[in-house]
Amino acid sequence: MAGRPPKKEKKIREAIYFEPELIEWLREQADKQMCTVSVVVNQIVDAKKSSQE
């Protein structure tokens, strides 16, 4: 079989719509951290989830 081997933990893709000013802020945060908007969103959600436990 050609190509990459299958990933053990495959991430799930979901379309999320943001207000223009929110996506701009998220992109700025991602640029500062040198990562993607998805990583920033996951960090925020994980922190919020942890604070509620």
Contacts in CASP RR format, 6 or more apart in sequence:
PFRMAT RR
TARGET T0000
AUTHOR 0000-0000-0000
METHOD contacts of the structure
MODEL  1
MAGRPPKKEKKIREAIYFEPELIEWLREQADKQMCTVSVVVNQIVDAKKS
SQE
16 41 0 8 1.000
18 26 0 8 1.000
23 37 0 8 1.000
26 37 0 8 1.000
26 40 0 8 1.000
26 41 0 8 1.000
27 37 0 8 1.000
29 40 0 8 1.000
30 36 0 8 1.000
30 37 0 8 1.000
30 39 0 8 1.000
30 40 0 8 1.000
33 39 0 8 1.000
33 40 0 8 1.000
END
